[in-house]
Amino acid sequence: MRQNPQRRIALLDAAIEVLAREGSRGLTLRAVDKEAGVPTGTASNYFAHRGDMLTQVMRRTRERLMPDETALAETMKAERTQELVVTLMGQLVERLRTNRSCHLAMLELRLESTRRPELNEELSRFLGAELENNIAFNRDAGLPGDDAGIVVLYLAMWGLLVDHLTVPGILEPWSIDQLIEEMVPRILTAPSADTD
């Protein structure tokens, strides 16, 4: 059956919204059809089964969360300092704010993967590759911090984003920007100039 690529994207975006709002139990092909405003049965023409839809949703969230290449190139004109990393992390938070549903959907996918081994395998492979890409980006761009530091920063940022999405009240004494400004230099310590 011939499929419309724009409709597939619309269905995936609808699935992200349903997943973020209703959780994995509420994500059905019928719910996606309703959210997308298409005739009942449309989603079943695009996804072989629910597991297929979940895997495609995972990939679509990443497409929506990728930084704009032109904006990133402009940002990367700056000197390779911890301040640049703070800027990059701030831009990540801004993408979270404008694509909140994508992050919530990814949280739901992580939880669902604990019950679906095939999704867990796919998600682990996907997120592992994403982390490796982040490490390679940092290394290739000459940003401060070693590979382990980037992994620790990833973990710290993920924790910050999860709290900001789910229980933001616990962070109220501090702004996200302040926390990032504190976090980056503590994690990505500059190498010692003393090589004795």
C-alpha positions as MATLAB code, in Angstrom:
seq = 'MRQNPQRRIALLDAAIEVLAREGSRGLTLRAVDKEAGVPTGTASNYFAHRGDMLTQVMRRTRERLMPDETALAETMKAERTQELVVTLMGQLVERLRTNRSCHLAMLELRLESTRRPELNEELSRFLGAELENNIAFNRDAGLPGDDAGIVVLYLAMWGLLVDHLTVPGILEPWSIDQLIEEMVPRILTAPSADTD';
ca = [
       0.000    0.000    0.000;
       1.286    3.439   -0.924;
       1.836    5.757    2.050;
       1.986    9.515    2.372;
       5.199   10.625    4.195;
       3.525   13.792    5.543;
       0.655   11.761    6.956;
       3.124    9.375    8.609;
       4.794   12.355   10.311;
       1.404   13.723   11.377;
       0.484   10.332   12.847;
       3.807   10.085   14.692;
       3.396   13.601   16.068;
      -0.109   12.672   17.183;
       1.279    9.530   18.839;
       3.832   11.651   20.710;
       1.055   13.889   22.034;
      -1.071   10.911   23.115;
       1.903    9.203   24.750;
       2.905   12.378   26.605;
      -0.648   13.094   27.781;
      -2.115    9.623   28.362;
       0.931    7.441   28.945;
       1.700    4.176   27.223;
      -1.604    2.581   28.215;
      -3.495    5.290   26.386;
      -1.460    4.937   23.204;
      -3.611    2.960   20.812;
      -3.902    3.134   17.048;
      -7.448    4.437   17.481;
      -6.268    7.174   19.880;
      -3.615    8.219   17.369;
      -6.213    8.391   14.585;
      -8.419   10.578   16.777;
      -5.542   12.875   17.811;
      -4.422   13.254   14.186;
      -7.991   13.911   13.019;
      -7.914   11.120   10.442;
     -10.412    8.322    9.742;
     -10.363    5.367   12.113;
      -8.010    2.703   10.796;
      -5.554    5.124    9.184;
      -2.748    4.470   11.686;
      -3.027    0.714   11.120;
      -2.096    1.362    7.471;
       1.161    3.004    8.597;
       2.265    0.843   11.536;
       2.452   -2.945   11.448;
       1.650   -3.108   15.162;
       1.905   -1.064   18.349;
       5.562   -2.014   18.866;
       6.384   -0.708   15.393;
       4.649    2.563   16.241;
       6.608    2.888   19.512;
       9.908    2.409   17.697;
       8.992    5.004   15.089;
       7.836    7.421   17.805;
      11.260    7.089   19.429;
      12.965    8.099   16.183;
      10.523   10.956   15.561;
      11.149   12.486   19.005;
      14.827   12.697   18.149;
      14.104   14.367   14.796;
      12.046   17.004   16.578;
      14.663   17.563   19.290;
      17.713   17.923   17.063;
      19.172   21.433   17.068;
      18.787   23.535   13.962;
      22.011   23.040   11.991;
      22.378   26.719   11.084;
      21.815   27.865   14.675;
      24.232   25.229   15.979;
      26.903   26.294   13.465;
      26.482   29.886   14.653;
      26.788   28.851   18.305;
      29.904   26.791   17.543;
      31.738   29.873   16.275;
      32.463   30.696   19.913;
      35.682   29.849   21.706;
      35.764   26.263   23.037;
      35.236   27.009   26.714;
      33.013   25.864   29.540;
      30.849   28.914   28.784;
      30.134   27.455   25.348;
      29.073   24.169   26.962;
      26.782   26.153   29.300;
      25.263   27.808   26.209;
      24.763   24.432   24.504;
      23.081   22.994   27.621;
      20.855   26.081   27.827;
      19.823   25.511   24.222;
      18.999   21.902   25.092;
      16.701   23.115   27.876;
      15.073   25.557   25.456;
      14.358   22.696   23.052;
      12.783   20.865   25.987;
      10.544   23.827   26.716;
       9.362   24.064   23.112;
       9.038   20.277   22.651;
       7.868   19.214   26.111;
       5.711   16.416   24.689;
       8.742   14.778   23.065;
      10.569   14.532   26.369;
       7.516   13.221   28.200;
       6.965   10.687   25.420;
      10.578    9.534   25.776;
      10.063    9.072   29.520;
       7.031    6.935   28.744;
       9.008    4.943   26.167;
      11.726    4.284   28.750;
       9.139    2.974   31.194;
       7.407    0.909   28.517;
      10.753   -0.596   27.515;
      11.046   -2.164   30.979;
       8.012   -4.290   30.042;
       8.829   -4.899   26.355;
      12.214   -6.562   25.772;
      12.157   -5.813   22.034;
      11.578   -2.097   22.702;
      14.244   -2.129   25.420;
      16.750   -3.558   22.973;
      15.897   -0.958   20.329;
      15.828    1.926   22.807;
      19.128    0.873   24.402;
      20.791    0.681   21.001;
      19.300    4.014   19.928;
      20.151    5.940   23.114;
      23.586    4.311   23.301;
      24.358    5.541   19.787;
      23.058    8.984   20.719;
      25.373    9.130   23.737;
      28.320    7.996   21.613;
      27.472   10.736   19.098;
      27.443   13.314   21.907;
      30.850   12.135   23.103;
      32.232   12.249   19.546;
      30.744   15.721   18.978;
      32.436   17.004   22.139;
      35.758   15.427   21.186;
      35.656   16.526   17.529;
      34.601   20.071   18.421;
      37.425   20.430   20.934;
      35.057   21.211   23.799;
      36.320   20.948   27.376;
      35.989   17.678   29.235;
      36.937   14.108   28.527;
      34.635   11.260   27.479;
      33.759   10.313   31.072;
      32.957   13.945   31.832;
      30.507   14.053   28.944;
      28.784   10.908   30.233;
      28.492   12.458   33.715;
      27.160   15.699   32.188;
      24.630   13.670   30.180;
      23.440   11.949   33.362;
      23.268   15.222   35.299;
      21.371   16.991   32.522;
      18.965   14.078   32.139;
      18.213   14.222   35.868;
      17.712   17.981   35.695;
      15.372   17.658   32.711;
      13.324   14.871   34.321;
      12.829   16.908   37.503;
      12.009   20.026   35.479;
       9.385   18.075   33.502;
       7.826   16.129   36.350;
       8.351   17.892   39.688;
       9.586   21.409   38.876;
       8.645   22.681   42.336;
      11.639   20.999   43.931;
      13.947   23.162   41.801;
      12.186   26.456   42.601;
      14.904   27.907   44.829;
      17.215   27.808   41.786;
      16.768   28.659   38.148;
      17.646   26.071   35.524;
      20.206   28.479   34.072;
      21.906   28.869   37.468;
      22.038   25.117   37.942;
      23.606   24.605   34.522;
      26.155   27.339   35.214;
      27.078   25.535   38.441;
      26.990   22.045   36.963;
      29.181   22.430   33.878;
      32.399   23.674   35.546;
      32.033   21.153   38.381;
      31.735   18.267   35.940;
      33.971   19.418   33.091;
      36.961   20.543   35.086;
      39.712   22.045   33.006;
      42.827   19.880   32.754;
      45.620   20.970   35.023;
      48.275   23.143   33.372;
      50.765   21.651   35.814;
      52.217   18.593   34.070;
      55.099   17.914   36.471;
];
